[in-house]
């Protein structure tokens, strides 16, 4: 079985789930998280500490979990191609 990971939107716990699932219930806080579909996740480097950040495609900005810097996302700031979940 192939697995994927996401961060819980409620408690920020890393969750592992079977690839292809549409929702994932967190075992810690019990919030139901929507699993991203194919081509819906992108990456960008933090504008402050250069940590690679994963975010939903189309988001205008992303906040770094390491240094809390907010990086504006647009065509000129994307440094890594979209992550394909196949």
C-alpha positions as CSV (number, residue, x, y, z in Angstrom):
1,X,0.0,0.0,0.0
2,X,1.2,3.5,-0.9
3,X,1.1,6.2,1.9
4,X,1.1,10.0,1.9
5,X,1.5,12.5,4.7
6,X,-0.2,15.8,5.8
7,X,-0.1,18.1,8.8
8,X,-3.3,18.2,10.8
9,X,-5.0,21.6,10.6
10,X,-6.2,21.4,14.2
11,X,-3.1,20.3,16.2
12,X,-0.3,20.4,13.6
13,X,0.5,16.6,14.1
14,X,2.0,14.9,11.1
15,X,-0.5,12.3,9.8
16,X,0.2,9.3,7.5
17,X,-2.7,8.0,5.4
18,X,-3.3,5.7,2.5
19,X,-2.7,7.6,-0.8
20,X,-6.0,8.3,-2.5
21,X,-8.0,8.9,0.6
22,X,-10.1,12.1,0.5
23,X,-10.3,12.8,4.2
24,X,-8.1,11.9,7.2
25,X,-9.3,12.0,10.9
26,X,-6.5,13.0,13.3
27,X,-5.9,10.5,16.0
28,X,-4.9,13.2,18.5
29,X,-7.6,15.9,18.1
30,X,-10.1,14.0,16.0
31,X,-10.5,16.8,13.4
32,X,-11.3,15.6,9.9
33,X,-8.7,16.9,7.4
34,X,-9.2,17.0,3.7
35,X,-6.4,15.2,1.9
36,X,-5.0,17.1,-1.1
37,X,-5.7,15.5,-4.5
38,X,-3.2,15.2,-7.3
39,X,-1.5,18.4,-8.4
40,X,-3.0,20.4,-5.5
41,X,0.2,20.8,-3.4
42,X,3.1,23.1,-4.2
43,X,6.5,24.0,-2.7
44,X,8.3,27.2,-2.1
45,X,11.4,28.2,0.0
46,X,10.8,30.4,3.0
47,X,11.8,34.0,2.2
48,X,13.7,34.2,5.5
49,X,15.3,30.9,6.5
50,X,15.0,29.0,3.1
51,X,13.2,26.0,4.6
52,X,11.2,24.2,1.9
53,X,7.5,24.8,2.6
54,X,4.5,22.8,1.3
55,X,1.3,24.6,0.7
56,X,-2.0,24.3,-1.1
57,X,-1.8,25.4,-4.8
58,X,-3.3,28.8,-5.3
59,X,-2.6,30.1,-1.8
60,X,-1.4,33.8,-1.8
61,X,1.1,33.2,1.0
62,X,2.5,30.6,3.4
63,X,3.7,31.0,6.9
64,X,6.9,29.1,7.9
65,X,6.5,26.7,10.7
66,X,10.2,27.2,11.7
67,X,10.7,30.9,11.8
68,X,7.0,32.2,11.3
69,X,8.0,34.4,8.4
70,X,5.1,34.9,5.8
71,X,6.3,34.3,2.3
72,X,4.1,35.7,-0.5
73,X,3.6,33.1,-3.2
74,X,3.4,34.1,-6.9
75,X,5.0,32.9,-10.1
76,X,8.3,34.7,-9.4
77,X,8.8,33.2,-5.9
78,X,8.0,29.6,-6.6
79,X,11.4,27.8,-6.6
80,X,10.4,24.2,-6.6
81,X,7.9,22.5,-9.0
82,X,4.6,21.3,-7.9
83,X,4.5,18.0,-5.9
84,X,2.6,15.4,-7.8
85,X,0.8,12.8,-5.6
86,X,0.6,9.7,-7.8
